């Protein structure tokens, strides 16, 4: 498995990050993508990627940082050979409602960087799918990436796929009443799904409310398999292939 979105660079892991990473590899995870979201976490993601062969990094400005940040520092970081995407970027009207214009400006700047450096985008759209989609659709055919931790409905997922993007599925797919993401996990093409933990957030059942870790990724794969009525190995093989393809992770970790 590949955890395509985790924040081992967050303060929640500052005291035991090496143990968390070791346990992730022991659980069946072959690679992880550590997601940056501001100056400090971008640098930390790269440090982890330099320390571990099986870890890759992304660098970006999270929408909740957009009103107090610039993208100027990103350009030099995007040249690093272990940086595989631009983001986490996007829009957020859950945590931050006052600065949508600033969020969209910073998002557009990161879209242009993704085009310049031929890197995929990692898009955050909490309570704001249309606000991000309206920016990205202007560049259809020039950009690709993933709508991370997808929290809208099936029709929006289809719109994202039509734009050339993958759908990131996280812990909520294991929640009993999470109807929309269960519909998405069941009905969209398997070759358009990425699995991710968003650690330390959004722990899957039965760990809901506790710190999330990459080692719980298998619970997401198992939930998707159950919803689709297929063997979990099929989910693991295909989503791993999807991650290798989108992020160009080098040597394949899946079997043909």
C-alpha positions in Angstrom: 0.0 0.0 0.0 0.9 3.6 -0.4 -0.3 6.3 2.0 -0.6 9.1 -0.5 -1.4 11.8 2.1 0.0 11.9 5.7 1.3 14.6 7.9 4.2 12.9 9.8 5.7 16.4 9.7 3.0 17.7 12.1 3.6 18.4 15.8 1.5 15.4 16.7 4.4 13.2 15.7 7.3 15.2 17.0 8.1 12.8 19.8 7.8 9.5 18.0 7.9 10.0 14.3 10.5 7.3 13.7 8.4 4.8 15.6 5.3 5.7 13.6 7.2 5.4 10.4 8.7 2.0 11.4 5.2 0.7 12.4 3.8 1.9 9.1 6.3 -0.1 7.1 5.7 -3.1 9.2 2.0 -2.9 8.6 2.3 -3.3 4.8 2.9 0.2 3.7 5.6 0.4 1.1 5.7 4.2 0.5 4.3 7.3 2.1 3.9 10.8 0.8 4.3 13.4 3.5 2.3 16.5 2.7 3.6 20.1 3.4 1.2 22.9 4.0 3.3 25.9 5.2 7.0 27.0 5.4 7.8 24.8 8.4 6.0 21.6 7.3 7.3 21.9 3.8 10.9 21.8 5.1 10.1 19.0 7.5 8.5 16.9 4.7 11.6 17.2 2.6 13.8 16.3 5.6 11.8 13.1 6.1 12.0 12.3 2.4 15.8 12.7 2.5 16.0 10.5 5.6 13.9 7.6 4.3 14.1 6.2 0.7 10.4 5.2 0.9 9.1 8.6 1.8 8.3 11.4 -0.6 7.3 15.0 0.0 5.0 17.6 -1.3 5.2 21.3 -0.7 2.4 23.9 -0.7 0.4 26.5 1.0 -2.8 25.3 2.7 -5.8 27.6 2.2 -6.1 28.4 5.9 -2.6 29.9 5.5 -3.4 31.9 2.4 -4.1 35.2 4.0 -0.6 35.3 5.7 1.6 33.5 3.3 3.1 33.7 -0.2 4.2 31.1 -2.7 7.7 32.7 -3.2 9.6 30.0 -1.2 8.0 27.1 -3.1 9.9 27.5 -6.3 13.2 26.4 -5.0 11.6 23.5 -3.0 9.8 22.2 -6.1 13.2 21.4 -7.7 14.0 18.8 -5.0 14.1 15.3 -6.5 12.0 13.8 -3.7 9.2 16.4 -4.1 6.4 14.8 -6.1 3.5 17.3 -6.0 2.4 20.8 -5.3 0.1 21.1 -2.2 -1.6 20.8 0.0 -3.4 23.7 -1.6 -7.0 24.6 -2.4 -9.9 26.3 -0.6 -11.5 25.9 2.8 -14.8 27.4 4.0 -15.0 25.3 7.1 -12.1 26.7 9.1 -11.7 30.0 7.3 -14.6 31.9 5.7 -13.2 35.4 5.6 -10.4 35.1 3.0 -11.8 33.2 0.0 -10.3 35.6 -2.5 -6.9 35.2 -1.0 -7.3 31.5 -1.0 -8.2 31.4 -4.6 -5.3 33.7 -5.5 -2.8 31.4 -3.7 -4.4 28.4 -5.3 -4.1 29.8 -8.8 -0.4 30.6 -8.2 0.2 27.0 -7.1 -1.7 25.6 -10.2 0.7 27.6 -12.4 3.7 26.2 -10.5 2.3 22.7 -11.0 2.2 23.4 -14.7 5.7 24.9 -14.8 7.3 22.0 -13.0 5.0 19.3 -14.4 3.9 18.1 -11.0 0.5 17.0 -9.8 -1.7 19.0 -7.4 -2.9 17.9 -4.0 -6.2 19.8 -3.6 -8.1 20.5 -0.3 -11.7 21.5 -0.7 -13.4 21.3 2.7 -16.9 22.8 2.3 -15.7 24.5 -0.9 -15.5 22.1 -3.8 -16.9 24.6 -6.4 -14.6 27.4 -5.2 -11.6 25.3 -6.0 -13.0 23.5 -9.0 -13.8 26.9 -10.7 -10.1 27.8 -10.5 -8.7 24.4 -11.7 -11.2 24.0 -14.6 -9.5 27.0 -16.3 -6.5 24.7 -16.8 -8.1 21.5 -17.9 -5.7 19.4 -19.9 -2.7 21.2 -18.3 -3.1 19.9 -14.8 -3.6 16.7 -12.9 -3.7 15.6 -9.3 -6.0 14.4 -6.5 -8.9 16.0 -4.7 -7.7 14.9 -1.3 -10.0 13.7 1.5 -13.0 14.0 -0.8 -16.0 15.4 1.2 -18.5 16.3 -1.5 -21.0 14.0 -3.3 -20.8 11.6 -6.2 -21.6 14.0 -8.9 -18.8 16.3 -7.8 -16.5 13.3 -7.8 -17.4 12.6 -11.4 -16.7 16.3 -12.3 -13.3 16.0 -10.7 -12.5 12.8 -12.6 -13.6 14.4 -15.8 -11.1 17.1 -15.1 -8.4 14.4 -15.0 -8.1 14.1 -11.3 -8.1 11.2 -8.8 -10.3 11.0 -5.7 -8.6 10.7 -2.3 -10.5 8.4 0.2 -9.8 8.6 3.9 -11.0 7.4 7.3 -14.6 8.7 6.9 -15.3 5.9 4.5 -15.3 3.6 7.6 -17.8 5.8 9.4 -21.3 4.3 9.7 -23.3 7.3 8.5 -20.8 8.7 5.9 -23.2 8.1 3.0 -21.6 10.3 0.3 -18.1 9.0 0.5 -19.4 5.4 0.7 -21.4 6.0 -2.6 -18.2 7.5 -4.1 -16.0 4.6 -3.0 -18.5 2.1 -4.4 -19.3 3.7 -7.7 -16.4 5.6 -9.2 -13.8 3.7 -11.2 -11.2 1.9 -9.0 -8.4 3.3 -11.2 -9.4 6.8 -10.1 -9.1 6.2 -6.3 -6.1 6.9 -4.0 -6.1 5.8 -0.4 -4.8 8.1 2.3 -4.9 8.5 6.0 -4.4 12.3 6.5 -2.6 11.3 9.7 -2.9 12.5 12.4 -6.4 13.5 11.5 -9.6 11.6 10.6 -8.8 8.3 12.2 -10.8 5.4 10.8 -13.2 3.3 12.8 -12.5 1.8 15.4 -9.8 4.4 16.2 -12.0 7.5 15.6 -11.2 10.3 18.0 -7.6 9.0 18.5 -4.4 10.1 16.7 -4.5 8.7 13.2 -1.4 6.9 11.9 -0.3 5.5 8.5 -0.5 2.0 9.9 -4.3 2.2 9.8 -4.4 2.6 6.0 -5.5 -1.0 5.6 -8.8 -0.2 7.2 -9.6 2.2 4.4 -8.7 -0.3 1.7 -10.8 -3.0 3.5 -13.8 -0.6 3.6 -13.6 0.2 -0.1 -13.3 -3.5 -0.9 -16.3 -4.4 1.2 -18.4 -1.6 -0.4 -17.4 -2.8 -3.9 -17.8 -6.5 -3.1 -14.2 -7.3 -4.2 -11.1 -8.7 -2.5 -9.0 -6.2 -0.6 -6.0 -7.2 -2.6 -7.6 -5.8 -5.7 -8.0 -2.5 -4.0 -4.5 -2.5 -2.8 -2.9 -3.4 -6.2 -4.9 -0.9 -8.1 -4.6 2.1 -5.7 -0.9 1.4 -5.5 -0.6 1.5 -9.2 -2.7 4.7 -9.3 -0.3 6.4 -6.8 2.8 5.2 -8.7 1.3 6.6 -11.9 0.2 10.0 -10.6 3.2 10.8 -8.5 5.8 9.1 -10.7 7.3 7.3 -7.7 9.9 5.4 -9.6 10.3 1.7 -9.0 7.0 -0.1 -9.0 5.9 -1.7 -5.7 2.9 -3.6 -7.1 2.6 -6.9 -9.0 1.3 -7.1 -12.5 
